C-alpha cells in the first residue's frame, strides 16, 4: 500500500498559481522546486494510504482552511527563495 502526503499536490498547484501571478518571481525549475520543498517542510504533512480513503482525504484537503494555510506558507517560501535563489 502506497502512503502519500496529499499536501504535496495542493502545494504544487498553489505554488504554480502564485509564482505565475508574481511577475518578478523567477520561474525556473529550481526556484519552483525550492518553493514547493520549503512549503512542505513548514507544513504538517497529511499522509494517507493512496487507494482507500483517497476521495475523503481529497475533499478534506480542498477545505478553505488548508488552502489558506498552504497559501500563507507558499508566499513565505517565495519571499525566502527570492532573497536566496539557488539557481
Ligand atoms: Zn530561478
PDB file of the backbone (N, CA, C, O) and the ligand in Angstrom, with CONECT records:
HET     ZN  A 101       1
ATOM      1  N   UNK A   1       0.856  -1.208   0.000  1.00  0.00           N
ATOM      2  CA  UNK A   1       0.000   0.000   0.000  1.00  0.00           C
ATOM      3  C   UNK A   1       0.879   1.242   0.000  1.00  0.00           C
ATOM      4  O   UNK A   1       1.743   1.410   0.861  1.00  0.00           O
ATOM      5  N   UNK A   2       0.654   2.076  -0.945  1.00  0.00           N
ATOM      6  CA  UNK A   2       1.453   3.297  -1.043  1.00  0.00           C
ATOM      7  C   UNK A   2       0.911   4.353  -0.084  1.00  0.00           C
ATOM      8  O   UNK A   2      -0.296   4.573   0.015  1.00  0.00           O
ATOM      9  N   UNK A   3       1.837   4.995   0.616  1.00  0.00           N
ATOM     10  CA  UNK A   3       1.444   6.080   1.513  1.00  0.00           C
ATOM     11  C   UNK A   3       1.892   7.388   0.874  1.00  0.00           C
ATOM     12  O   UNK A   3       3.031   7.523   0.427  1.00  0.00           O
ATOM     13  N   UNK A   4       0.992   8.328   0.841  1.00  0.00           N
ATOM     14  CA  UNK A   4       1.286   9.552   0.118  1.00  0.00           C
ATOM     15  C   UNK A   4       0.954  10.770   0.969  1.00  0.00           C
ATOM     16  O   UNK A   4      -0.030  10.768   1.708  1.00  0.00           O
ATOM     17  N   UNK A   5       1.770  11.799   0.863  1.00  0.00           N
ATOM     18  CA  UNK A   5       1.462  13.069   1.502  1.00  0.00           C
ATOM     19  C   UNK A   5       0.582  13.881   0.545  1.00  0.00           C
ATOM     20  O   UNK A   5       1.058  14.420  -0.453  1.00  0.00           O
ATOM     21  N   UNK A   6      -0.690  13.955   0.868  1.00  0.00           N
ATOM     22  CA  UNK A   6      -1.627  14.592  -0.054  1.00  0.00           C
ATOM     23  C   UNK A   6      -1.438  16.100  -0.143  1.00  0.00           C
ATOM     24  O   UNK A   6      -1.934  16.746  -1.066  1.00  0.00           O
ATOM     25  N   UNK A   7      -0.727  16.642   0.810  1.00  0.00           N
ATOM     26  CA  UNK A   7      -0.460  18.070   0.776  1.00  0.00           C
ATOM     27  C   UNK A   7       0.440  18.431  -0.418  1.00  0.00           C
ATOM     28  O   UNK A   7       0.416  19.556  -0.917  1.00  0.00           O
ATOM     29  N   UNK A   8       1.215  17.466  -0.849  1.00  0.00           N
ATOM     30  CA  UNK A   8       2.143  17.697  -1.945  1.00  0.00           C
ATOM     31  C   UNK A   8       1.435  18.245  -3.190  1.00  0.00           C
ATOM     32  O   UNK A   8       1.877  19.225  -3.790  1.00  0.00           O
ATOM     33  N   UNK A   9       0.342  17.599  -3.560  1.00  0.00           N
ATOM     34  CA  UNK A   9      -0.394  18.025  -4.756  1.00  0.00           C
ATOM     35  C   UNK A   9      -0.929  19.444  -4.603  1.00  0.00           C
ATOM     36  O   UNK A   9      -0.871  20.254  -5.527  1.00  0.00           O
ATOM     37  N   UNK A  10      -1.454  19.723  -3.403  1.00  0.00           N
ATOM     38  CA  UNK A  10      -2.026  21.057  -3.168  1.00  0.00           C
ATOM     39  C   UNK A  10      -0.940  22.118  -3.202  1.00  0.00           C
ATOM     40  O   UNK A  10      -1.119  23.176  -3.805  1.00  0.00           O
ATOM     41  N   UNK A  11       0.191  21.837  -2.551  1.00  0.00           N
ATOM     42  CA  UNK A  11       1.279  22.814  -2.516  1.00  0.00           C
ATOM     43  C   UNK A  11       1.786  23.075  -3.937  1.00  0.00           C
ATOM     44  O   UNK A  11       2.042  24.219  -4.312  1.00  0.00           O
ATOM     45  N   UNK A  12       1.926  22.014  -4.713  1.00  0.00           N
ATOM     46  CA  UNK A  12       2.396  22.188  -6.093  1.00  0.00           C
ATOM     47  C   UNK A  12       1.451  23.069  -6.892  1.00  0.00           C
ATOM     48  O   UNK A  12       1.877  23.950  -7.639  1.00  0.00           O
ATOM     49  N   UNK A  13       0.158  22.813  -6.721  1.00  0.00           N
ATOM     50  CA  UNK A  13      -0.812  23.590  -7.501  1.00  0.00           C
ATOM     51  C   UNK A  13      -0.827  25.050  -7.052  1.00  0.00           C
ATOM     52  O   UNK A  13      -0.807  25.959  -7.882  1.00  0.00           O
ATOM     53  N   UNK A  14      -0.862  25.272  -5.738  1.00  0.00           N
ATOM     54  CA  UNK A  14      -0.919  26.641  -5.219  1.00  0.00           C
ATOM     55  C   UNK A  14       0.346  27.412  -5.602  1.00  0.00           C
ATOM     56  O   UNK A  14       0.269  28.568  -6.020  1.00  0.00           O
ATOM     57  N   UNK A  15       1.507  26.771  -5.458  1.00  0.00           N
ATOM     58  CA  UNK A  15       2.745  27.490  -5.758  1.00  0.00           C
ATOM     59  C   UNK A  15       2.847  27.778  -7.250  1.00  0.00           C
ATOM     60  O   UNK A  15       3.387  28.806  -7.659  1.00  0.00           O
ATOM     61  N   UNK A  16       2.325  26.863  -8.056  1.00  0.00           N
ATOM     62  CA  UNK A  16       2.326  27.112  -9.505  1.00  0.00           C
ATOM     63  C   UNK A  16       1.504  28.367  -9.811  1.00  0.00           C
ATOM     64  O   UNK A  16       1.948  29.241 -10.556  1.00  0.00           O
ATOM     65  N   UNK A  17       0.316  28.447  -9.235  1.00  0.00           N
ATOM     66  CA  UNK A  17      -0.552  29.604  -9.472  1.00  0.00           C
ATOM     67  C   UNK A  17       0.079  30.894  -8.975  1.00  0.00           C
ATOM     68  O   UNK A  17       0.064  31.908  -9.673  1.00  0.00           O
ATOM     69  N   UNK A  18       0.633  30.855  -7.767  1.00  0.00           N
ATOM     70  CA  UNK A  18       1.157  32.079  -7.159  1.00  0.00           C
ATOM     71  C   UNK A  18       2.425  32.570  -7.862  1.00  0.00           C
ATOM     72  O   UNK A  18       2.592  33.771  -8.073  1.00  0.00           O
ATOM     73  N   UNK A  19       3.310  31.650  -8.223  1.00  0.00           N
ATOM     74  CA  UNK A  19       4.549  32.092  -8.871  1.00  0.00           C
ATOM     75  C   UNK A  19       4.255  32.591 -10.279  1.00  0.00           C
ATOM     76  O   UNK A  19       4.981  33.428 -10.816  1.00  0.00           O
ATOM     77  N   UNK A  20       3.187  32.071 -10.869  1.00  0.00           N
ATOM     78  CA  UNK A  20       2.792  32.528 -12.203  1.00  0.00           C
ATOM     79  C   UNK A  20       2.291  33.970 -12.133  1.00  0.00           C
ATOM     80  O   UNK A  20       2.581  34.786 -13.007  1.00  0.00           O
ATOM     81  N   UNK A  21       1.534  34.264 -11.079  1.00  0.00           N
ATOM     82  CA  UNK A  21       0.965  35.596 -10.913  1.00  0.00           C
ATOM     83  C   UNK A  21       2.034  36.639 -10.583  1.00  0.00           C
ATOM     84  O   UNK A  21       1.969  37.784 -11.030  1.00  0.00           O
ATOM     85  N   UNK A  22       3.012  36.214  -9.795  1.00  0.00           N
ATOM     86  CA  UNK A  22       4.049  37.135  -9.317  1.00  0.00           C
ATOM     87  C   UNK A  22       5.062  37.354 -10.442  1.00  0.00           C
ATOM     88  O   UNK A  22       5.901  36.503 -10.737  1.00  0.00           O
ATOM     89  N   UNK A  23       4.944  38.524 -11.051  1.00  0.00           N
ATOM     90  CA  UNK A  23       5.710  38.759 -12.272  1.00  0.00           C
ATOM     91  C   UNK A  23       7.229  38.757 -12.053  1.00  0.00           C
ATOM     92  O   UNK A  23       7.974  38.272 -12.904  1.00  0.00           O
ATOM     93  N   UNK A  24       7.687  39.290 -10.926  1.00  0.00           N
ATOM     94  CA  UNK A  24       9.140  39.366 -10.748  1.00  0.00           C
ATOM     95  C   UNK A  24       9.703  38.156 -10.002  1.00  0.00           C
ATOM     96  O   UNK A  24      10.840  38.184  -9.532  1.00  0.00           O
ATOM     97  N   UNK A  25       8.905  37.099  -9.896  1.00  0.00           N
ATOM     98  CA  UNK A  25       9.466  35.892  -9.300  1.00  0.00           C
ATOM     99  C   UNK A  25      10.072  35.024 -10.390  1.00  0.00           C
ATOM    100  O   UNK A  25       9.470  34.822 -11.445  1.00  0.00           O
ATOM    101  N   UNK A  26      11.277  34.507 -10.126  1.00  0.00           N
ATOM    102  CA  UNK A  26      11.946  33.655 -11.102  1.00  0.00           C
ATOM    103  C   UNK A  26      11.176  32.343 -11.235  1.00  0.00           C
ATOM    104  O   UNK A  26      10.920  31.654 -10.247  1.00  0.00           O
ATOM    105  N   UNK A  27      10.819  32.016 -12.458  1.00  0.00           N
ATOM    106  CA  UNK A  27      10.015  30.820 -12.670  1.00  0.00           C
ATOM    107  C   UNK A  27      10.828  29.633 -13.172  1.00  0.00           C
ATOM    108  O   UNK A  27      10.267  28.722 -13.781  1.00  0.00           O
ATOM    109  N   UNK A  28      12.126  29.623 -12.933  1.00  0.00           N
ATOM    110  CA  UNK A  28      12.917  28.488 -13.381  1.00  0.00           C
ATOM    111  C   UNK A  28      12.581  27.268 -12.516  1.00  0.00           C
ATOM    112  O   UNK A  28      12.030  27.401 -11.423  1.00  0.00           O
ATOM    113  N   UNK A  29      12.917  26.091 -13.017  1.00  0.00           N
ATOM    114  CA  UNK A  29      12.544  24.850 -12.342  1.00  0.00           C
ATOM    115  C   UNK A  29      13.083  24.789 -10.920  1.00  0.00           C
ATOM    116  O   UNK A  29      12.406  24.320 -10.005  1.00  0.00           O
ATOM    117  N   UNK A  30      14.302  25.267 -10.748  1.00  0.00           N
ATOM    118  CA  UNK A  30      14.946  25.202  -9.446  1.00  0.00           C
ATOM    119  C   UNK A  30      14.202  26.043  -8.408  1.00  0.00           C
ATOM    120  O   UNK A  30      13.953  25.581  -7.294  1.00  0.00           O
ATOM    121  N   UNK A  31      13.856  27.255  -8.767  1.00  0.00           N
ATOM    122  CA  UNK A  31      13.144  28.126  -7.824  1.00  0.00           C
ATOM    123  C   UNK A  31      11.755  27.576  -7.529  1.00  0.00           C
ATOM    124  O   UNK A  31      11.300  27.626  -6.386  1.00  0.00           O
ATOM    125  N   UNK A  32      11.075  27.049  -8.553  1.00  0.00           N
ATOM    126  CA  UNK A  32       9.763  26.432  -8.354  1.00  0.00           C
ATOM    127  C   UNK A  32       9.872  25.287  -7.355  1.00  0.00           C
ATOM    128  O   UNK A  32       9.076  25.183  -6.422  1.00  0.00           O
ATOM    129  N   UNK A  33      10.869  24.429  -7.564  1.00  0.00           N
ATOM    130  CA  UNK A  33      11.042  23.256  -6.706  1.00  0.00           C
ATOM    131  C   UNK A  33      11.394  23.686  -5.294  1.00  0.00           C
ATOM    132  O   UNK A  33      10.931  23.078  -4.329  1.00  0.00           O
ATOM    133  N   UNK A  34      12.210  24.728  -5.158  1.00  0.00           N
ATOM    134  CA  UNK A  34      12.591  25.210  -3.827  1.00  0.00           C
ATOM    135  C   UNK A  34      11.377  25.737  -3.067  1.00  0.00           C
ATOM    136  O   UNK A  34      11.263  25.526  -1.860  1.00  0.00           O
ATOM    137  N   UNK A  35      10.485  26.411  -3.755  1.00  0.00           N
ATOM    138  CA  UNK A  35       9.279  26.927  -3.105  1.00  0.00           C
ATOM    139  C   UNK A  35       8.430  25.762  -2.595  1.00  0.00           C
ATOM    140  O   UNK A  35       7.930  25.798  -1.471  1.00  0.00           O
ATOM    141  N   UNK A  36       8.273  24.742  -3.417  1.00  0.00           N
ATOM    142  CA  UNK A  36       7.478  23.565  -3.017  1.00  0.00           C
ATOM    143  C   UNK A  36       8.141  22.876  -1.824  1.00  0.00           C
ATOM    144  O   UNK A  36       7.463  22.534  -0.855  1.00  0.00           O
ATOM    145  N   UNK A  37       9.448  22.670  -1.885  1.00  0.00           N
ATOM    146  CA  UNK A  37      10.163  21.984  -0.809  1.00  0.00           C
ATOM    147  C   UNK A  37      10.085  22.775   0.496  1.00  0.00           C
ATOM    148  O   UNK A  37       9.815  22.209   1.556  1.00  0.00           O
ATOM    149  N   UNK A  38      10.321  24.070   0.414  1.00  0.00           N
ATOM    150  CA  UNK A  38      10.274  24.915   1.605  1.00  0.00           C
ATOM    151  C   UNK A  38       8.888  24.872   2.228  1.00  0.00           C
ATOM    152  O   UNK A  38       8.748  24.731   3.443  1.00  0.00           O
ATOM    153  N   UNK A  39       7.875  24.994   1.398  1.00  0.00           N
ATOM    154  CA  UNK A  39       6.500  24.980   1.907  1.00  0.00           C
ATOM    155  C   UNK A  39       6.178  23.663   2.587  1.00  0.00           C
ATOM    156  O   UNK A  39       5.618  23.646   3.683  1.00  0.00           O
ATOM    157  N   UNK A  40       6.531  22.555   1.942  1.00  0.00           N
ATOM    158  CA  UNK A  40       6.225  21.242   2.508  1.00  0.00           C
ATOM    159  C   UNK A  40       6.966  21.025   3.820  1.00  0.00           C
ATOM    160  O   UNK A  40       6.443  20.372   4.723  1.00  0.00           O
ATOM    161  N   UNK A  41       8.166  21.557   3.938  1.00  0.00           N
ATOM    162  CA  UNK A  41       8.926  21.421   5.179  1.00  0.00           C
ATOM    163  C   UNK A  41       8.284  22.182   6.330  1.00  0.00           C
ATOM    164  O   UNK A  41       8.505  21.849   7.495  1.00  0.00           O
ATOM    165  N   UNK A  42       7.499  23.191   6.014  1.00  0.00           N
ATOM    166  CA  UNK A  42       6.906  24.005   7.067  1.00  0.00           C
ATOM    167  C   UNK A  42       5.431  23.714   7.296  1.00  0.00           C
ATOM    168  O   UNK A  42       4.789  24.365   8.120  1.00  0.00           O
ATOM    169  N   UNK A  43       4.903  22.759   6.585  1.00  0.00           N
ATOM    170  CA  UNK A  43       3.504  22.375   6.786  1.00  0.00           C
ATOM    171  C   UNK A  43       3.458  20.977   7.383  1.00  0.00           C
ATOM    172  O   UNK A  43       4.327  20.144   7.123  1.00  0.00           O
ATOM    173  N   UNK A  44       2.424  20.734   8.190  1.00  0.00           N
ATOM    174  CA  UNK A  44       2.266  19.406   8.756  1.00  0.00           C
ATOM    175  C   UNK A  44       1.800  18.469   7.642  1.00  0.00           C
ATOM    176  O   UNK A  44       0.775  18.729   7.011  1.00  0.00           O
ATOM    177  N   UNK A  45       2.528  17.398   7.393  1.00  0.00           N
ATOM    178  CA  UNK A  45       2.132  16.511   6.290  1.00  0.00           C
ATOM    179  C   UNK A  45       0.792  15.832   6.547  1.00  0.00           C
ATOM    180  O   UNK A  45       0.398  15.616   7.693  1.00  0.00           O
ATOM    181  N   UNK A  46       0.113  15.507   5.481  1.00  0.00           N
ATOM    182  CA  UNK A  46      -1.178  14.804   5.591  1.00  0.00           C
ATOM    183  C   UNK A  46      -1.053  13.495   4.838  1.00  0.00           C
ATOM    184  O   UNK A  46      -1.377  13.395   3.655  1.00  0.00           O
ATOM    185  N   UNK A  47      -0.573  12.493   5.560  1.00  0.00           N
ATOM    186  CA  UNK A  47      -0.368  11.204   4.923  1.00  0.00           C
ATOM    187  C   UNK A  47      -1.650  10.390   4.922  1.00  0.00           C
ATOM    188  O   UNK A  47      -2.451  10.435   5.855  1.00  0.00           O
ATOM    189  N   UNK A  48      -1.809   9.651   3.846  1.00  0.00           N
ATOM    190  CA  UNK A  48      -2.945   8.743   3.756  1.00  0.00           C
ATOM    191  C   UNK A  48      -2.582   7.633   2.795  1.00  0.00           C
ATOM    192  O   UNK A  48      -1.767   7.818   1.891  1.00  0.00           O
ATOM    193  N   UNK A  49      -3.190   6.485   2.995  1.00  0.00           N
ATOM    194  CA  UNK A  49      -3.000   5.399   2.041  1.00  0.00           C
ATOM    195  C   UNK A  49      -3.573   5.864   0.714  1.00  0.00           C
ATOM    196  O   UNK A  49      -4.617   6.513   0.658  1.00  0.00           O
ATOM    197  N   UNK A  50      -2.876   5.520  -0.336  1.00  0.00           N
ATOM    198  CA  UNK A  50      -3.197   6.129  -1.622  1.00  0.00           C
ATOM    199  C   UNK A  50      -4.520   5.676  -2.228  1.00  0.00           C
ATOM    200  O   UNK A  50      -5.144   6.440  -2.964  1.00  0.00           O
ATOM    201  N   UNK A  51      -4.963   4.460  -1.941  1.00  0.00           N
ATOM    202  CA  UNK A  51      -6.168   3.973  -2.621  1.00  0.00           C
ATOM    203  C   UNK A  51      -7.418   4.221  -1.786  1.00  0.00           C
ATOM    204  O   UNK A  51      -8.289   5.007  -2.156  1.00  0.00           O
ATOM    205  N   UNK A  52      -7.483   3.535  -0.657  1.00  0.00           N
ATOM    206  CA  UNK A  52      -8.657   3.685   0.188  1.00  0.00           C
ATOM    207  C   UNK A  52      -8.629   5.058   0.845  1.00  0.00           C
ATOM    208  O   UNK A  52      -7.580   5.521   1.293  1.00  0.00           O
ATOM    209  N   UNK A  53      -9.782   5.700   0.897  1.00  0.00           N
ATOM    210  CA  UNK A  53      -9.860   6.981   1.586  1.00  0.00           C
ATOM    211  C   UNK A  53      -9.354   8.141   0.761  1.00  0.00           C
ATOM    212  O   UNK A  53      -9.299   9.271   1.245  1.00  0.00           O
ATOM    213  N   UNK A  54      -8.986   7.879  -0.467  1.00  0.00           N
ATOM    214  CA  UNK A  54      -8.481   8.948  -1.334  1.00  0.00           C
ATOM    215  C   UNK A  54      -9.538  10.045  -1.489  1.00  0.00           C
ATOM    216  O   UNK A  54      -9.258  11.226  -1.284  1.00  0.00           O
ATOM    217  N   UNK A  55     -10.745   9.638  -1.850  1.00  0.00           N
ATOM    218  CA  UNK A  55     -11.817  10.610  -2.111  1.00  0.00           C
ATOM    219  C   UNK A  55     -12.052  11.474  -0.872  1.00  0.00           C
ATOM    220  O   UNK A  55     -12.133  12.700  -0.954  1.00  0.00           O
ATOM    221  N   UNK A  56     -12.157  10.811   0.260  1.00  0.00           N
ATOM    222  CA  UNK A  56     -12.421  11.512   1.506  1.00  0.00           C
ATOM    223  C   UNK A  56     -11.313  12.513   1.801  1.00  0.00           C
ATOM    224  O   UNK A  56     -11.576  13.675   2.112  1.00  0.00           O
ATOM    225  N   UNK A  57     -10.077  12.052   1.699  1.00  0.00           N
ATOM    226  CA  UNK A  57      -8.945  12.916   2.009  1.00  0.00           C
ATOM    227  C   UNK A  57      -8.871  14.087   1.032  1.00  0.00           C
ATOM    228  O   UNK A  57      -8.570  15.216   1.419  1.00  0.00           O
ATOM    229  N   UNK A  58      -9.146  13.804  -0.218  1.00  0.00           N
ATOM    230  CA  UNK A  58      -9.071  14.860  -1.223  1.00  0.00           C
ATOM    231  C   UNK A  58     -10.072  15.960  -0.900  1.00  0.00           C
ATOM    232  O   UNK A  58      -9.752  17.145  -0.989  1.00  0.00           O
ATOM    233  N   UNK A  59     -11.273  15.568  -0.528  1.00  0.00           N
ATOM    234  CA  UNK A  59     -12.298  16.547  -0.177  1.00  0.00           C
ATOM    235  C   UNK A  59     -11.836  17.354   1.027  1.00  0.00           C
ATOM    236  O   UNK A  59     -11.930  18.581   1.054  1.00  0.00           O
ATOM    237  N   UNK A  60     -11.337  16.631   2.018  1.00  0.00           N
ATOM    238  CA  UNK A  60     -10.841  17.249   3.228  1.00  0.00           C
ATOM    239  C   UNK A  60      -9.772  18.297   2.907  1.00  0.00           C
ATOM    240  O   UNK A  60      -9.769  19.390   3.473  1.00  0.00           O
ATOM    241  N   UNK A  61      -8.881  17.951   2.006  1.00  0.00           N
ATOM    242  CA  UNK A  61      -7.762  18.826   1.697  1.00  0.00           C
ATOM    243  C   UNK A  61      -8.173  20.033   0.863  1.00  0.00           C
ATOM    244  O   UNK A  61      -7.431  21.010   0.763  1.00  0.00           O
ATOM    245  N   UNK A  62      -9.356  19.959   0.266  1.00  0.00           N
ATOM    246  CA  UNK A  62      -9.805  21.109  -0.513  1.00  0.00           C
ATOM    247  C   UNK A  62     -10.428  22.165   0.388  1.00  0.00           C
ATOM    248  O   UNK A  62     -10.835  23.226  -0.085  1.00  0.00           O
ATOM    249  N   UNK A  63     -10.504  21.880   1.678  1.00  0.00           N
ATOM    250  CA  UNK A  63     -11.154  22.820   2.580  1.00  0.00           C
ATOM    251  C   UNK A  63     -10.434  24.165   2.567  1.00  0.00           C
ATOM    252  O   UNK A  63      -9.232  24.251   2.314  1.00  0.00           O
ATOM    253  N   UNK A  64     -11.203  25.201   2.846  1.00  0.00           N
ATOM    254  CA  UNK A  64     -10.648  26.551   2.763  1.00  0.00           C
ATOM    255  C   UNK A  64      -9.500  26.758   3.730  1.00  0.00           C
ATOM    256  O   UNK A  64      -8.554  27.491   3.442  1.00  0.00           O
ATOM    257  N   UNK A  65      -9.590  26.101   4.890  1.00  0.00           N
ATOM    258  CA  UNK A  65      -8.535  26.304   5.879  1.00  0.00           C
ATOM    259  C   UNK A  65      -7.194  25.781   5.374  1.00  0.00           C
ATOM    260  O   UNK A  65      -6.159  26.429   5.530  1.00  0.00           O
ATOM    261  N   UNK A  66      -7.233  24.598   4.764  1.00  0.00           N
ATOM    262  CA  UNK A  66      -5.996  24.026   4.230  1.00  0.00           C
ATOM    263  C   UNK A  66      -5.438  24.916   3.127  1.00  0.00           C
ATOM    264  O   UNK A  66      -4.242  25.204   3.084  1.00  0.00           O
ATOM    265  N   UNK A  67      -6.326  25.345   2.238  1.00  0.00           N
ATOM    266  CA  UNK A  67      -5.898  26.215   1.134  1.00  0.00           C
ATOM    267  C   UNK A  67      -5.236  27.482   1.684  1.00  0.00           C
ATOM    268  O   UNK A  67      -4.212  27.936   1.174  1.00  0.00           O
ATOM    269  N   UNK A  68      -5.849  28.046   2.745  1.00  0.00           N
ATOM    270  CA  UNK A  68      -5.325  29.277   3.322  1.00  0.00           C
ATOM    271  C   UNK A  68      -3.941  29.038   3.939  1.00  0.00           C
ATOM    272  O   UNK A  68      -3.024  29.840   3.760  1.00  0.00           O
ATOM    273  N   UNK A  69      -3.805  27.925   4.665  1.00  0.00           N
ATOM    274  CA  UNK A  69      -2.516  27.596   5.280  1.00  0.00           C
ATOM    275  C   UNK A  69      -1.437  27.424   4.225  1.00  0.00           C
ATOM    276  O   UNK A  69      -0.320  27.921   4.370  1.00  0.00           O
ATOM    277  N   UNK A  70      -1.786  26.715   3.165  1.00  0.00           N
ATOM    278  CA  UNK A  70      -0.821  26.461   2.100  1.00  0.00           C
ATOM    279  C   UNK A  70      -0.422  27.773   1.435  1.00  0.00           C
ATOM    280  O   UNK A  70       0.754  28.001   1.150  1.00  0.00           O
ATOM    281  N   UNK A  71      -1.412  28.636   1.189  1.00  0.00           N
ATOM    282  CA  UNK A  71      -1.123  29.908   0.534  1.00  0.00           C
ATOM    283  C   UNK A  71      -0.155  30.749   1.359  1.00  0.00           C
ATOM    284  O   UNK A  71       0.796  31.317   0.820  1.00  0.00           O
ATOM    285  N   UNK A  72      -0.397  30.828   2.665  1.00  0.00           N
ATOM    286  CA  UNK A  72       0.476  31.605   3.546  1.00  0.00           C
ATOM    287  C   UNK A  72       1.908  31.068   3.473  1.00  0.00           C
ATOM    288  O   UNK A  72       2.868  31.831   3.368  1.00  0.00           O
ATOM    289  N   UNK A  73       2.026  29.760   3.531  1.00  0.00           N
ATOM    290  CA  UNK A  73       3.352  29.144   3.542  1.00  0.00           C
ATOM    291  C   UNK A  73       4.073  29.305   2.204  1.00  0.00           C
ATOM    292  O   UNK A  73       5.285  29.520   2.165  1.00  0.00           O
ATOM    293  N   UNK A  74       3.328  29.202   1.126  1.00  0.00           N
ATOM    294  CA  UNK A  74       3.935  29.361  -0.198  1.00  0.00           C
ATOM    295  C   UNK A  74       4.435  30.800  -0.382  1.00  0.00           C
ATOM    296  O   UNK A  74       5.499  31.025  -0.960  1.00  0.00           O
ATOM    297  N   UNK A  75       3.659  31.764   0.114  1.00  0.00           N
ATOM    298  CA  UNK A  75       4.089  33.156  -0.004  1.00  0.00           C
ATOM    299  C   UNK A  75       5.378  33.399   0.778  1.00  0.00           C
ATOM    300  O   UNK A  75       6.266  34.121   0.325  1.00  0.00           O
ATOM    301  N   UNK A  76       5.468  32.779   1.972  1.00  0.00           N
ATOM    302  CA  UNK A  76       6.697  32.877   2.763  1.00  0.00           C
ATOM    303  C   UNK A  76       7.854  32.247   2.002  1.00  0.00           C
ATOM    304  O   UNK A  76       8.952  32.802   1.943  1.00  0.00           O
ATOM    305  N   UNK A  77       7.599  31.096   1.427  1.00  0.00           N
ATOM    306  CA  UNK A  77       8.633  30.378   0.686  1.00  0.00           C
ATOM    307  C   UNK A  77       9.134  31.214  -0.490  1.00  0.00           C
ATOM    308  O   UNK A  77      10.333  31.262  -0.766  1.00  0.00           O
ATOM    309  N   UNK A  78       8.208  31.866  -1.170  1.00  0.00           N
ATOM    310  CA  UNK A  78       8.603  32.691  -2.320  1.00  0.00           C
ATOM    311  C   UNK A  78       9.513  33.840  -1.887  1.00  0.00           C
ATOM    312  O   UNK A  78      10.489  34.167  -2.561  1.00  0.00           O
ATOM    313  N   UNK A  79       9.173  34.441  -0.752  1.00  0.00           N
ATOM    314  CA  UNK A  79       9.991  35.527  -0.217  1.00  0.00           C
ATOM    315  C   UNK A  79      11.405  35.023   0.058  1.00  0.00           C
ATOM    316  O   UNK A  79      12.399  35.662  -0.286  1.00  0.00           O
ATOM    317  N   UNK A  80      11.455  33.849   0.691  1.00  0.00           N
ATOM    318  CA  UNK A  80      12.724  33.242   1.071  1.00  0.00           C
ATOM    319  C   UNK A  80      13.582  32.912  -0.161  1.00  0.00           C
ATOM    320  O   UNK A  80      14.773  33.220  -0.215  1.00  0.00           O
ATOM    321  N   UNK A  81      12.944  32.286  -1.130  1.00  0.00           N
ATOM    322  CA  UNK A  81      13.673  31.869  -2.342  1.00  0.00           C
ATOM    323  C   UNK A  81      14.135  33.087  -3.139  1.00  0.00           C
ATOM    324  O   UNK A  81      15.212  33.088  -3.736  1.00  0.00           O
ATOM    325  N   UNK A  82      13.299  34.121  -3.135  1.00  0.00           N
ATOM    326  CA  UNK A  82      13.647  35.345  -3.856  1.00  0.00           C
ATOM    327  C   UNK A  82      14.906  35.984  -3.249  1.00  0.00           C
ATOM    328  O   UNK A  82      15.769  36.505  -3.955  1.00  0.00           O
ATOM    329  N   UNK A  83      14.973  35.924  -1.912  1.00  0.00           N
ATOM    330  CA  UNK A  83      16.120  36.510  -1.204  1.00  0.00           C
ATOM    331  C   UNK A  83      17.391  35.699  -1.465  1.00  0.00           C
ATOM    332  O   UNK A  83      18.467  36.259  -1.677  1.00  0.00           O
ATOM    333  N   UNK A  84      17.248  34.375  -1.446  1.00  0.00           N
ATOM    334  CA  UNK A  84      18.396  33.478  -1.611  1.00  0.00           C
ATOM    335  C   UNK A  84      18.167  32.452  -2.709  1.00  0.00           C
ATOM    336  O   UNK A  84      18.005  31.266  -2.422  1.00  0.00           O
ATOM    337  N   UNK A  85      18.152  32.886  -3.950  1.00  0.00           N
ATOM    338  CA  UNK A  85      17.893  31.891  -5.009  1.00  0.00           C
ATOM    339  C   UNK A  85      19.051  30.899  -5.140  1.00  0.00           C
ATOM    340  O   UNK A  85      20.217  31.261  -4.984  1.00  0.00           O
ATOM    341  N   UNK A  86      18.710  29.660  -5.424  1.00  0.00           N
ATOM    342  CA  UNK A  86      19.721  28.597  -5.547  1.00  0.00           C
ATOM    343  C   UNK A  86      20.114  28.311  -6.993  1.00  0.00           C
ATOM    344  O   UNK A  86      20.821  27.339  -7.261  1.00  0.00           O
ATOM    345  N   UNK A  87      19.670  29.131  -7.908  1.00  0.00           N
ATOM    346  CA  UNK A  87      19.976  28.848  -9.311  1.00  0.00           C
ATOM    347  C   UNK A  87      21.279  29.508  -9.723  1.00  0.00           C
ATOM    348  O   UNK A  87      21.699  29.380 -10.873  1.00  0.00           O
TER     349      UNK A  87
HETATM  350 ZN    ZN A 101      15.382  30.664 -10.624  1.00  0.00          ZN
END
